[in-house]
Amino acid sequence: MIDVKKIINDRDYVEEALSKRMSKEDMHLDEIISLYEEKKKLQLDYDTKRAEQNSYNQQMATIDKKSDEFKNLINDLKAKSEEVKEAEEKLKDVDDKLTRMVEVLPNFPDDDLLSGEKENNKVIKVVGEKPQFDFKIKDHVELGNNLGLFDFDTASKISGNNFAMYTGWGARLEWALINYFINSHLEAGYKMIIPPNLVVRQSAYTAGQLPKFEEDVYWVQDGLCLIPTAETVLTNIYRNSTLKEEDLPKKFFAYTPCYRREAGSYRANEKGLIRVHQFNKCEMYQFTTEQGSDAAFDELVERAEKLVADLGLHYRVEKLAAGDCAAGAARTYDIEVYMPAMDSYYEVSSVSNDRDYQARRGNMRYKGADGKMHFVNTLNGSGLATSRLMVALVEAYQQEDGSIVVPDVLQKYVGVDKITKEI
């Protein structure tokens, strides 16, 4: 959530910054400012009436409880209590309206971000070369069928469309990727978390999924939703908490399945693992000071890149335009791997700096060396998501005889250096 006082005190900046990702009409800044001014007046009225109510209590403490004066004060206090209650309800109503208007505004994009949507995303780095083949290549679905890696038909029978079942070597390769990620993050000093897969509304709100993406998550009983990413959980570790500056940064990672109702829009050749409702992912997360968040962002991007590079895959890094970033993100870089069969790049990691956006929603602060309270900065990055990575891996490492070479960094987890037949 952005600071409403920023809207009041620096409207020109707010309008210019948010116009990179939304229309001025959708900002509703006039209404927000009007509600803020109304809230100030109602707050003053409430505080005045509350003080008057308290004065009655003080007077009554010094008067004979059997006197007529005391009885009159009782009647006056009842009337004043009704006034206080009415003033409080008016204040709450306006405050709720103000919150609802501010909470749907996205974060301010960093100054260097281009405005607009995907069309203004910019590739800032390309690593490696596209794999070359001297034979007709197969896509991951055909490779998976031949070697018994995936069973999409059974997954659809059990769960419906856009679900996957990993089998045999496919399951072992998937688990190898997860173990590879886990060990890499542990070696880098990140604390491992195995979190709940269900969260309450407040957790989804703090992470920024609500209220805008209410329909994109799976809601279950008791007001809980399945997490679309471990970020939803990790963001809330320090909700309503105060940290010490010397204890920052805090670095975590979590392995979880991720669940998303909207698998996205489809191209004709997108199938198999490209867009699924459930997938595995290791998520990196940092809580930092304001001054430390830029360095943390660079670290997360570097870590995500290294995971892909050590798998020997061709990839690129894309800097997202303001309108293509998630609502809470001030900046985002996507790491995209090359899919040989489709001759296309797909995201396997998205690294974002949310600055203090999530911290304001979740009341997460730290006491600085200056003795003042500051909001922490929060950052997240996939490290990595497996489903699309699996597509790139099996397609890039396929051999003419239909076998798949296992990348060096995965061989100790898989147990073989080449997958040649179904198990």
C-alpha positions in Angstrom: 0.0 0.0 0.0 1.3 3.5 -0.8 1.5 6.2 1.8 -1.7 8.3 1.6 0.2 11.3 3.0 2.4 11.1 -0.2 -0.8 11.6 -2.2 -1.8 14.6 -0.1 1.6 16.2 0.0 3.1 15.4 -3.4 0.2 14.8 -5.7 2.1 15.8 -8.8 4.7 13.1 -8.2 2.1 10.5 -7.4 0.1 11.2 -10.6 3.2 11.2 -12.8 4.6 7.9 -11.2 1.3 6.0 -11.3 0.5 7.2 -14.8 3.3 4.8 -16.0 1.0 1.9 -15.1 -2.6 3.1 -15.0 -4.9 5.9 -16.3 -5.3 9.1 -14.3 -9.1 8.5 -14.1 -8.5 5.1 -12.4 -6.4 6.7 -9.6 -9.3 8.7 -8.1 -6.9 11.0 -6.4 -9.5 13.8 -6.0 -11.8 11.4 -4.1 -8.9 10.1 -2.0 -7.9 13.7 -1.0 -11.5 14.6 -0.3 -12.0 11.5 1.9 -8.7 12.3 3.7 -9.8 15.8 4.5 -13.2 14.5 5.7 -11.5 11.9 7.9 -9.4 14.7 9.5 -12.5 16.6 10.4 -14.3 13.6 11.7 -11.2 12.6 13.7 -11.2 16.0 15.4 -14.9 15.8 16.2 -14.5 12.3 17.6 -11.5 13.3 19.7 -13.4 16.3 21.1 -16.5 14.3 22.0 -14.3 11.6 23.5 -12.5 14.1 25.7 -15.9 15.6 26.8 -17.1 12.0 27.7 -14.0 11.5 29.8 -14.5 14.8 31.6 -17.9 13.5 32.8 -16.3 10.5 34.3 -13.9 12.8 36.2 -16.7 15.0 37.5 -18.8 12.1 38.7 -15.9 10.7 40.7 -16.1 13.8 43.0 -19.9 14.0 43.4 -22.2 12.3 45.8 -23.8 9.4 43.9 -27.1 10.0 45.6 -27.4 13.6 44.6 -29.5 15.1 41.8 -26.4 16.5 40.3 -25.0 13.0 39.9 -28.2 11.7 38.3 -28.2 14.6 35.9 -24.6 13.9 35.0 -25.6 10.2 34.4 -28.2 11.3 31.8 -25.8 13.8 30.2 -23.2 11.1 30.0 -25.6 8.7 28.3 -26.4 11.3 25.7 -22.7 12.1 25.2 -21.9 8.4 24.9 -24.4 8.2 22.0 -22.7 11.2 20.4 -19.3 9.5 20.7 -20.6 6.3 19.2 -22.2 8.1 16.3 -19.0 10.1 15.7 -16.9 6.9 15.9 -19.1 5.1 13.3 -18.9 8.1 10.9 -15.1 8.1 11.3 -14.8 4.4 10.7 -17.1 4.5 7.6 -15.0 7.3 6.0 -11.7 5.6 7.0 -12.9 2.3 5.5 -13.8 4.1 2.2 -10.4 5.8 2.1 -8.6 2.5 2.7 -10.5 0.7 0.0 -9.5 3.4 -2.5 -5.9 3.5 -1.5 -5.3 -0.2 -1.2 -6.1 -0.9 -4.9 -3.5 1.6 -6.1 -0.3 -0.1 -7.3 3.2 0.7 -6.0 5.2 3.6 -7.4 7.4 2.2 -10.1 11.1 3.1 -9.9 12.0 6.2 -11.9 14.0 4.3 -14.5 11.1 2.0 -15.5 9.4 2.6 -18.8 5.7 3.2 -18.8 3.2 0.8 -20.5 2.8 -3.0 -20.6 4.6 -6.0 -22.1 5.3 -4.1 -25.3 7.8 -1.9 -23.4 9.7 -4.7 -21.6 13.4 -4.6 -22.4 15.8 -7.5 -22.7 18.9 -6.3 -20.8 21.0 -9.5 -20.9 21.4 -12.7 -23.0 23.4 -15.6 -21.8 24.6 -18.5 -23.9 23.6 -19.6 -27.3 20.4 -21.4 -28.6 21.1 -25.1 -28.6 21.7 -26.5 -32.1 20.4 -29.9 -33.3 21.3 -31.9 -36.4 18.1 -33.9 -36.1 14.3 -33.2 -35.9 13.7 -32.4 -32.3 10.7 -33.4 -30.2 8.8 -31.3 -27.7 8.6 -32.1 -24.0 5.2 -33.8 -24.3 6.4 -36.3 -26.9 9.7 -36.8 -25.0 7.8 -37.3 -21.8 5.4 -39.8 -23.4 8.3 -41.9 -24.9 10.3 -42.0 -21.6 7.3 -42.1 -19.2 8.2 -38.7 -17.6 4.8 -37.1 -17.4 1.2 -38.4 -17.4 -1.1 -35.6 -18.4 -4.1 -37.9 -19.2 -4.2 -39.4 -15.8 -3.7 -36.0 -14.2 -6.7 -34.6 -16.2 -8.8 -37.6 -15.2 -8.0 -37.1 -11.5 -8.0 -33.3 -11.3 -9.2 -31.8 -14.6 -7.4 -29.8 -17.3 -4.1 -28.0 -16.8 -2.7 -30.4 -14.2 0.4 -32.6 -14.5 1.6 -35.8 -13.0 5.3 -36.6 -12.9 6.2 -40.3 -13.1 9.3 -42.4 -13.0 12.4 -40.5 -14.2 10.2 -37.4 -14.6 9.4 -37.4 -10.9 13.0 -38.0 -9.9 14.2 -35.2 -12.2 11.6 -32.9 -10.7 12.8 -33.8 -7.2 16.4 -33.4 -8.3 15.7 -29.8 -9.4 14.1 -29.0 -6.0 17.0 -30.5 -4.1 19.5 -28.6 -6.3 17.7 -25.4 -5.5 17.5 -26.1 -1.7 21.2 -26.9 -1.4 22.2 -23.8 -3.4 20.1 -21.5 -1.2 21.4 -23.1 2.0 25.0 -22.7 0.8 24.2 -19.0 0.2 23.1 -18.5 3.8 19.3 -18.4 3.3 17.1 -19.9 6.1 14.9 -22.7 4.9 11.2 -22.6 5.5 8.6 -25.3 4.9 5.4 -23.3 5.4 1.6 -24.0 5.4 0.0 -24.1 2.0 -3.2 -22.4 3.3 -3.3 -18.8 4.5 -5.9 -16.5 6.0 -7.2 -13.4 4.2 -5.0 -11.1 6.1 -1.9 -12.9 4.9 -3.1 -12.7 1.2 -3.9 -9.0 1.7 -0.5 -8.2 3.2 1.3 -9.9 0.3 -0.8 -7.9 -2.2 -3.0 -10.6 -3.7 -6.1 -9.0 -2.2 -8.3 -7.3 -3.0 -7.3 -7.1 -6.7 -6.7 -10.8 -7.4 -9.6 -12.2 -5.3 -10.7 -14.4 -8.2 -7.3 -15.7 -9.1 -6.7 -17.8 -6.0 -8.3 -21.0 -4.9 -10.6 -20.4 -1.9 -11.5 -23.2 0.4 -13.4 -23.6 3.6 -13.0 -21.4 6.7 -11.9 -18.3 4.8 -8.6 -19.9 3.7 -6.9 -19.8 0.3 -4.3 -22.0 -1.3 -1.1 -20.0 -1.8 -0.3 -18.9 -5.4 3.4 -18.5 -4.3 5.4 -19.0 -1.1 5.8 -15.2 -1.2 2.3 -15.0 0.3 3.6 -16.9 3.4 7.1 -15.4 3.7 5.8 -11.8 3.5 3.9 -12.4 6.7 6.6 -13.8 8.9 7.1 -10.4 10.5 3.6 -9.0 10.1 2.8 -6.6 12.9 6.4 -6.9 14.1 9.3 -4.5 14.8 12.8 -5.5 13.9 16.2 -4.0 14.8 18.2 -2.5 12.0 21.3 -4.5 12.9 19.3 -7.7 12.4 18.6 -6.9 8.7 18.7 -8.2 6.1 16.7 -11.4 6.9 17.0 -14.0 4.2 14.6 -16.9 3.7 13.6 -19.4 1.1 10.7 -21.8 1.0 9.8 -24.8 -1.1 6.0 -25.1 -1.8 3.6 -26.3 -4.4 1.9 -23.2 -5.9 -1.8 -23.1 -6.9 -3.3 -20.6 -9.4 -6.8 -20.7 -10.8 -5.9 -18.6 -13.8 -3.3 -20.5 -15.9 -3.2 -17.6 -18.3 -4.1 -17.0 -21.9 -3.0 -19.6 -24.3 -1.1 -19.7 -27.6 -1.9 -22.6 -30.0 1.4 -24.4 -29.3 1.3 -24.0 -25.5 0.6 -27.4 -23.9 1.9 -29.8 -21.3 3.8 -28.1 -18.5 3.8 -24.6 -20.0 0.6 -23.4 -18.2 -0.6 -25.4 -15.2 -2.7 -24.7 -12.1 -0.2 -26.4 -9.8 3.5 -26.3 -9.9 6.6 -26.5 -7.6 8.8 -23.6 -6.7 11.5 -22.5 -4.3 10.9 -18.9 -3.4 13.7 -16.5 -2.1 12.7 -13.6 0.1 14.5 -10.8 1.9 13.5 -8.2 4.5 15.9 -5.2 4.3 16.4 -1.6 5.2 15.5 1.0 2.6 19.2 1.6 2.0 19.9 -2.1 1.5 17.1 -3.1 -0.9 18.9 -2.2 -4.2 21.8 -4.5 -3.3 19.4 -7.2 -2.2 17.6 -7.0 -5.5 20.9 -7.4 -7.4 21.7 -10.4 -5.3 18.4 -12.1 -5.9 18.7 -11.6 -9.7 22.3 -13.0 -9.6 21.2 -16.0 -7.6 18.3 -16.8 -10.0 20.6 -16.4 -13.0 23.2 -18.7 -11.5 20.7 -21.5 -10.9 19.8 -21.4 -14.6 23.3 -20.9 -15.9 24.6 -23.9 -13.8 22.0 -26.0 -15.5 23.7 -25.1 -18.8 20.5 -23.5 -20.2 20.3 -20.6 -22.6 18.4 -17.6 -21.1 17.8 -13.9 -21.1 17.0 -11.3 -18.5 14.1 -8.9 -19.1 13.4 -5.7 -17.3 9.7 -5.2 -17.1 7.9 -2.0 -17.9 5.9 -0.4 -15.1 2.5 -1.7 -16.2 3.7 -5.3 -16.5 5.1 -5.5 -12.9 2.9 -6.9 -10.2 0.9 -4.4 -8.3 3.2 -4.3 -5.3 6.5 -4.2 -7.3 8.5 -1.1 -7.8 10.7 -3.0 -10.2 10.9 -6.5 -11.6 13.3 -8.5 -13.7 12.2 -11.8 -15.3 14.7 -14.6 -16.1 13.4 -16.4 -19.2 14.8 -19.7 -20.5 14.7 -20.8 -24.1 12.3 -23.5 -25.2 13.7 -25.2 -28.3 10.5 -26.8 -29.6 8.6 -23.5 -29.6 11.6 -21.4 -30.4 10.4 -19.1 -27.5 11.5 -17.8 -24.1 9.4 -18.3 -21.0 9.8 -17.0 -17.5 11.2 -19.3 -14.8 12.0 -16.6 -12.3 10.6 -13.2 -11.5 12.5 -11.0 -9.0 10.8 -8.0 -7.6 11.6 -5.2 -5.1 8.4 -4.1 -3.4 10.1 -1.4 -1.4 7.8 -0.6 1.6 4.5 -1.5 -0.2 3.9 -4.8 1.6 5.4 -3.5 4.8 2.8 -0.8 5.0 0.0 -3.3 4.5 1.4 -5.7 7.1 2.8 -3.1 9.6 6.4 -4.3 9.4 9.0 -1.9 10.8 12.5 -1.6 12.1 14.1 0.8 14.5 16.9 2.6 12.8 20.2 3.8 14.1 18.6 7.2 14.2 16.2 6.0 16.8 13.2 6.4 14.5 10.8 3.8 13.2 11.0 2.9 9.5 9.1 0.4 7.3 11.2 -2.5 6.1 11.7 -3.2 2.4 10.6 -6.6 1.1 11.9 -8.4 -2.0 11.0 -11.8 -3.6 12.4 -13.9 -6.3 11.7 -17.4 -7.8 14.6 -19.6 -7.2 13.2 -21.3 -9.3 9.8 -22.5 -10.6 10.2 -26.0 -12.0 7.5 -26.6 -14.5 8.7 -24.5 -17.4 12.3 -25.1 -16.4 11.6 -28.8 -16.9 10.4 -28.1 -20.4 13.5 -26.3 -21.3 15.7 -28.9 -19.7 14.3 -32.0 -21.4 14.1 -30.3 -24.8 17.6 -28.8 -24.7 19.2 -32.0 -23.5 17.4 -34.4 -25.8 19.5 -36.7 -28.0 18.8 -38.1 -31.5 18.0 -41.5 -30.0 15.3 -40.0 -27.8 17.3 -40.1 -24.6 17.9 -37.1 -22.3 21.3 -36.1 -20.9 21.1 -35.1 -17.2 22.9 -31.9 -16.4 26.0 -32.3 -14.3 24.6 -30.4 -11.3 21.6 -32.8 -11.2 23.3 -36.1 -11.6 24.0 -36.8 -8.0 20.3 -36.3 -7.2 18.9 -38.3 -10.1 21.5 -41.1 -9.9 22.2 -41.4 -13.6 23.8 -39.2 -16.3 21.3 -40.0 -19.0 17.6 -41.0 -19.1 17.2 -43.7 -21.8 14.1 -45.6 -21.0 10.9 -45.6 -18.9 11.0 -47.0 -15.3 
